[in-house]
Amino acid sequence: MIARLLISPNIERGVEEIKKILASHIPGGNTNHPDLLYIKAGEKLGIAEAKRIKGFFSLKPYSASGRAVVLEDTSTLTAEAQNALLKTLEELPREAILILGAASDDNLLPTILSRCEIIRLKPKSDDTLEYHSKYTEDLDKLLNTSLEERFEYIEKLKDREEFLHYMVYFFRQKMVEPITHARPSLARLEVTGFLKELLQAEKWAKQNVNIRAILEYLMLKMPKKD
């Protein structure tokens, strides 16, 4: 069995998906089941926890077909703990389940990523409404900023997956905006060319290319307002 890494900037969205997966493995998706080790977001994740996970998988299940471990949020997983988990990832029992939740792949070692099935969760419609106005304002500002300022924005950005999604939406909207003389506009050819870059970037994200590297590349290619 291979471990699953669920990536979503919205932790509630990730937890929702985790519980759906557990429901098919643990009776009723009970997070207190004896065959499940469930570590919630905010809990410390060091070497001791990595050893605890390894020990948990070494025991036979009580009633489920196999034992399951969930880490809701791996952002606090230290590099030492990640290295300690490698052997566990490589030698998961056939019926075991290991689910890792993460806002992005930035804090995870390449050796961890290469041993997981990476699932990038799409935002729900209510997530779209929540982030739309914020990102629209940010992108409007970025169109008038320097490359240095753009890189600084990406460095500080927490929800990079969501931001990439909204960049596609934002520039598609730019394609259908009426051209007026009342305010600066982007040239249609520039927008068309950049949309092609964005669609390619979405493919890279699905291939597990580092999302920060993708966004920094897009900042180089993103057009400026006249």
C-alpha positions as a Markdown table, in Angstrom:
| # | Residue | x | y | z |
|---|---|---|---|---|
| 1 | Met | 0.0 | 0.0 | 0.0 |
| 2 | Ile | 1.2 | 3.5 | -0.8 |
| 3 | Ala | 0.8 | 6.5 | 1.4 |
| 4 | Arg | -1.6 | 9.3 | 0.3 |
| 5 | Leu | -0.7 | 13.0 | 0.5 |
| 6 | Leu | -3.8 | 15.2 | 0.3 |
| 7 | Ile | -2.9 | 18.8 | -0.6 |
| 8 | Ser | -5.4 | 21.6 | 0.1 |
| 9 | Pro | -4.8 | 25.2 | 1.5 |
| 10 | Asn | -8.2 | 24.8 | 3.3 |
| 11 | Ile | -7.5 | 22.3 | 6.1 |
| 12 | Glu | -11.2 | 21.7 | 6.6 |
| 13 | Arg | -11.4 | 20.6 | 3.0 |
| 14 | Gly | -8.5 | 18.2 | 3.6 |
| 15 | Val | -10.1 | 16.8 | 6.8 |
| 16 | Glu | -13.4 | 16.2 | 5.0 |
| 17 | Glu | -11.6 | 14.2 | 2.3 |
| 18 | Ile | -9.6 | 12.2 | 4.9 |
| 19 | Lys | -12.8 | 11.1 | 6.7 |
| 20 | Lys | -14.3 | 10.0 | 3.4 |
| 21 | Ile | -11.3 | 7.7 | 2.8 |
| 22 | Leu | -11.4 | 6.4 | 6.4 |
| 23 | Ala | -15.1 | 5.6 | 6.1 |
| 24 | Ser | -14.3 | 2.8 | 3.6 |
| 25 | His | -11.6 | 1.3 | 5.9 |
| 26 | Ile | -12.6 | 2.0 | 9.5 |
| 27 | Pro | -16.2 | 1.2 | 10.5 |
| 28 | Gly | -18.2 | 4.4 | 10.5 |
| 29 | Gly | -15.0 | 6.4 | 10.0 |
| 30 | Asn | -14.6 | 6.4 | 13.8 |
| 31 | Thr | -11.5 | 8.5 | 14.6 |
| 32 | Asn | -11.3 | 6.8 | 18.0 |
| 33 | His | -11.2 | 3.3 | 16.6 |
| 34 | Pro | -8.4 | 1.1 | 18.1 |
| 35 | Asp | -7.0 | 0.4 | 14.6 |
| 36 | Leu | -6.6 | 4.1 | 13.8 |
| 37 | Leu | -3.9 | 6.5 | 15.0 |
| 38 | Tyr | -5.3 | 10.0 | 14.3 |
| 39 | Ile | -3.0 | 13.0 | 14.8 |
| 40 | Lys | -4.9 | 16.3 | 14.5 |
| 41 | Ala | -3.6 | 19.5 | 13.2 |
| 42 | Gly | -1.5 | 21.5 | 15.6 |
| 43 | Glu | 0.0 | 18.5 | 17.4 |
| 44 | Lys | 3.8 | 18.2 | 17.6 |
| 45 | Leu | 5.3 | 16.0 | 14.9 |
| 46 | Gly | 8.9 | 15.0 | 15.7 |
| 47 | Ile | 11.0 | 11.9 | 15.8 |
| 48 | Ala | 9.1 | 10.4 | 18.7 |
| 49 | Glu | 5.8 | 10.6 | 16.7 |
| 50 | Ala | 7.5 | 9.0 | 13.7 |
| 51 | Lys | 8.6 | 6.1 | 15.8 |
| 52 | Arg | 5.1 | 5.9 | 17.3 |
| 53 | Ile | 3.7 | 5.6 | 13.8 |
| 54 | Lys | 6.2 | 2.8 | 12.9 |
| 55 | Gly | 5.3 | 0.9 | 16.1 |
| 56 | Phe | 1.6 | 1.3 | 15.5 |
| 57 | Phe | 1.9 | -0.3 | 12.0 |
| 58 | Ser | 3.9 | -3.2 | 13.4 |
| 59 | Leu | 0.9 | -4.4 | 15.4 |
| 60 | Lys | -1.9 | -6.6 | 14.1 |
| 61 | Pro | -5.3 | -4.9 | 13.6 |
| 62 | Tyr | -8.1 | -5.6 | 16.1 |
| 63 | Ser | -11.1 | -5.6 | 13.7 |
| 64 | Ala | -10.3 | -3.5 | 10.6 |
| 65 | Ser | -8.6 | -5.1 | 7.6 |
| 66 | Gly | -5.5 | -3.2 | 8.4 |
| 67 | Arg | -4.3 | -0.4 | 10.6 |
| 68 | Ala | -4.5 | 3.3 | 9.6 |
| 69 | Val | -2.6 | 6.5 | 10.5 |
| 70 | Val | -3.7 | 10.0 | 9.7 |
| 71 | Leu | -1.6 | 13.2 | 10.1 |
| 72 | Glu | -4.1 | 16.1 | 9.5 |
| 73 | Asp | -1.4 | 18.7 | 8.9 |
| 74 | Thr | 2.2 | 17.8 | 8.1 |
| 75 | Ser | 3.4 | 21.5 | 8.2 |
| 76 | Thr | 4.9 | 20.8 | 11.7 |
| 77 | Leu | 6.6 | 17.6 | 10.6 |
| 78 | Thr | 10.4 | 18.2 | 11.2 |
| 79 | Ala | 13.0 | 17.2 | 8.7 |
| 80 | Glu | 14.3 | 14.6 | 11.2 |
| 81 | Ala | 10.8 | 13.2 | 11.6 |
| 82 | Gln | 10.4 | 13.0 | 7.8 |
| 83 | Asn | 13.6 | 11.0 | 7.5 |
| 84 | Ala | 12.5 | 8.7 | 10.3 |
| 85 | Leu | 9.2 | 8.1 | 8.4 |
| 86 | Leu | 10.9 | 7.0 | 5.2 |
| 87 | Lys | 11.3 | 3.3 | 6.0 |
| 88 | Thr | 7.6 | 3.2 | 7.2 |
| 89 | Leu | 6.5 | 4.7 | 3.9 |
| 90 | Glu | 8.6 | 2.2 | 2.0 |
| 91 | Glu | 7.3 | -0.8 | 3.9 |
| 92 | Leu | 3.7 | -0.2 | 4.6 |
| 93 | Pro | 1.7 | -3.4 | 5.2 |
| 94 | Arg | -0.5 | -4.5 | 2.4 |
| 95 | Glu | -3.8 | -3.5 | 4.1 |
| 96 | Ala | -2.5 | -0.4 | 5.9 |
| 97 | Ile | -3.5 | 3.2 | 5.2 |
| 98 | Leu | -1.3 | 6.3 | 5.8 |
| 99 | Ile | -2.8 | 9.6 | 5.0 |
| 100 | Leu | -0.9 | 12.9 | 5.2 |
| 101 | Gly | -2.6 | 16.3 | 4.9 |
| 102 | Ala | -0.8 | 19.4 | 3.8 |
| 103 | Ala | -1.5 | 23.0 | 2.7 |
| 104 | Ser | 1.3 | 22.6 | 0.1 |
| 105 | Asp | 4.3 | 20.4 | -0.7 |
| 106 | Asp | 6.8 | 23.2 | 0.2 |
| 107 | Asn | 7.8 | 21.8 | 3.7 |
| 108 | Leu | 8.1 | 18.1 | 2.6 |
| 109 | Leu | 11.3 | 16.5 | 1.6 |
| 110 | Pro | 11.5 | 15.2 | -2.0 |
| 111 | Thr | 12.1 | 11.7 | -0.6 |
| 112 | Ile | 8.7 | 11.9 | 1.2 |
| 113 | Leu | 6.9 | 13.2 | -1.9 |
| 114 | Ser | 8.4 | 10.5 | -4.2 |
| 115 | Arg | 6.9 | 7.8 | -1.9 |
| 116 | Cys | 3.4 | 9.2 | -1.8 |
| 117 | Glu | 0.4 | 9.3 | -4.0 |
| 118 | Ile | -0.2 | 13.0 | -4.2 |
| 119 | Ile | -3.8 | 14.2 | -4.5 |
| 120 | Arg | -4.4 | 17.9 | -5.0 |
| 121 | Leu | -7.9 | 18.7 | -3.8 |
| 122 | Lys | -10.0 | 21.1 | -5.9 |
| 123 | Pro | -11.6 | 24.0 | -4.0 |
| 124 | Lys | -15.4 | 23.7 | -3.3 |
| 125 | Ser | -17.7 | 26.4 | -4.6 |
| 126 | Asp | -17.9 | 28.2 | -1.2 |
| 127 | Asp | -14.1 | 28.3 | -1.1 |
| 128 | Thr | -14.2 | 30.0 | -4.5 |
| 129 | Leu | -16.4 | 32.7 | -3.1 |
| 130 | Glu | -14.3 | 33.2 | 0.0 |
| 131 | Tyr | -11.0 | 33.8 | -1.9 |
| 132 | His | -12.2 | 35.4 | -5.1 |
| 133 | Ser | -12.3 | 39.1 | -3.9 |
| 134 | Lys | -9.0 | 38.9 | -2.1 |
| 135 | Tyr | -7.1 | 37.4 | -5.0 |
| 136 | Thr | -8.7 | 39.7 | -7.5 |
| 137 | Glu | -7.4 | 42.7 | -5.6 |
| 138 | Asp | -3.9 | 41.2 | -5.2 |
| 139 | Leu | -3.6 | 40.3 | -8.9 |
| 140 | Asp | -4.7 | 43.8 | -9.9 |
| 141 | Lys | -1.9 | 45.2 | -7.8 |
| 142 | Leu | 0.7 | 42.7 | -9.0 |
| 143 | Leu | 0.1 | 43.8 | -12.6 |
| 144 | Asn | 1.6 | 47.1 | -11.7 |
| 145 | Thr | 4.5 | 46.0 | -9.4 |
| 146 | Ser | 8.1 | 45.1 | -10.0 |
| 147 | Leu | 9.5 | 41.6 | -10.4 |
| 148 | Glu | 11.0 | 41.9 | -6.9 |
| 149 | Glu | 7.7 | 42.8 | -5.4 |
| 150 | Arg | 6.0 | 39.9 | -7.2 |
| 151 | Phe | 8.6 | 37.4 | -5.9 |
| 152 | Glu | 8.1 | 38.8 | -2.4 |
| 153 | Tyr | 4.4 | 38.3 | -2.6 |
| 154 | Ile | 4.8 | 34.6 | -3.7 |
| 155 | Glu | 7.3 | 34.0 | -0.9 |
| 156 | Lys | 4.8 | 35.2 | 1.7 |
| 157 | Leu | 1.8 | 33.6 | 0.1 |
| 158 | Lys | 0.3 | 30.8 | 2.2 |
| 159 | Asp | -2.4 | 29.4 | -0.2 |
| 160 | Arg | -0.3 | 28.9 | -3.4 |
| 161 | Glu | -2.5 | 26.2 | -4.9 |
| 162 | Glu | -5.6 | 28.4 | -4.6 |
| 163 | Phe | -3.7 | 31.3 | -6.0 |
| 164 | Leu | -2.7 | 29.4 | -9.1 |
| 165 | His | -6.3 | 28.4 | -9.6 |
| 166 | Tyr | -7.5 | 32.0 | -9.3 |
| 167 | Met | -4.9 | 33.3 | -11.7 |
| 168 | Val | -6.5 | 31.1 | -14.4 |
| 169 | Tyr | -9.9 | 32.4 | -13.5 |
| 170 | Phe | -8.7 | 36.0 | -13.3 |
| 171 | Phe | -7.0 | 36.1 | -16.8 |
| 172 | Arg | -9.9 | 34.3 | -18.4 |
| 173 | Gln | -12.1 | 37.1 | -17.2 |
| 174 | Lys | -9.6 | 39.6 | -18.6 |
| 175 | Met | -10.1 | 38.0 | -22.0 |
| 176 | Val | -13.8 | 39.0 | -22.0 |
| 177 | Glu | -13.4 | 42.4 | -20.5 |
| 178 | Pro | -14.5 | 45.3 | -22.8 |
| 179 | Ile | -11.7 | 47.5 | -24.0 |
| 180 | Thr | -12.2 | 51.1 | -22.8 |
| 181 | His | -10.2 | 54.2 | -22.6 |
| 182 | Ala | -11.3 | 54.9 | -19.1 |
| 183 | Arg | -8.7 | 52.7 | -17.5 |
| 184 | Pro | -5.5 | 50.8 | -18.4 |
| 185 | Ser | -6.1 | 47.4 | -20.0 |
| 186 | Leu | -3.9 | 44.5 | -20.9 |
| 187 | Ala | -3.3 | 43.7 | -24.5 |
| 188 | Arg | -5.4 | 40.7 | -25.7 |
| 189 | Leu | -2.4 | 39.1 | -27.2 |
| 190 | Glu | -0.5 | 39.3 | -24.0 |
| 191 | Val | -3.4 | 37.8 | -22.0 |
| 192 | Thr | -3.8 | 35.0 | -24.5 |
| 193 | Gly | -0.1 | 34.2 | -24.3 |
| 194 | Phe | -0.1 | 34.2 | -20.6 |
| 195 | Leu | -3.2 | 32.0 | -20.4 |
| 196 | Lys | -1.3 | 29.4 | -22.3 |
| 197 | Glu | 1.5 | 29.6 | -19.7 |
| 198 | Leu | -1.1 | 29.3 | -16.9 |
| 199 | Leu | -2.6 | 26.1 | -18.5 |
| 200 | Gln | 0.8 | 24.6 | -18.8 |
| 201 | Ala | 1.5 | 25.6 | -15.1 |
| 202 | Glu | -1.6 | 23.7 | -14.0 |
| 203 | Lys | -0.3 | 20.6 | -15.8 |
| 204 | Trp | 3.0 | 21.0 | -14.0 |
| 205 | Ala | 1.2 | 21.2 | -10.7 |
| 206 | Lys | -0.5 | 17.9 | -11.4 |
| 207 | Gln | 2.9 | 16.4 | -12.1 |
| 208 | Asn | 4.0 | 17.5 | -8.6 |
| 209 | Val | 6.4 | 20.2 | -9.7 |
| 210 | Asn | 7.1 | 22.5 | -6.7 |
| 211 | Ile | 4.2 | 25.1 | -6.6 |
| 212 | Arg | 6.4 | 27.9 | -5.5 |
| 213 | Ala | 8.8 | 27.4 | -8.4 |
| 214 | Ile | 5.8 | 27.4 | -10.8 |
| 215 | Leu | 4.4 | 30.7 | -9.4 |
| 216 | Glu | 7.8 | 32.4 | -9.5 |
| 217 | Tyr | 8.1 | 31.4 | -13.2 |
| 218 | Leu | 4.6 | 32.8 | -13.8 |
| 219 | Met | 5.6 | 36.1 | -12.1 |
| 220 | Leu | 8.4 | 36.4 | -14.8 |
| 221 | Lys | 5.9 | 35.8 | -17.6 |
| 222 | Met | 2.9 | 37.8 | -16.3 |
| 223 | Pro | 2.2 | 40.9 | -18.3 |
| 224 | Lys | 2.0 | 44.5 | -17.0 |
| 225 | Lys | -0.8 | 47.0 | -17.5 |
| 226 | Asp | -0.1 | 49.8 | -19.9 |
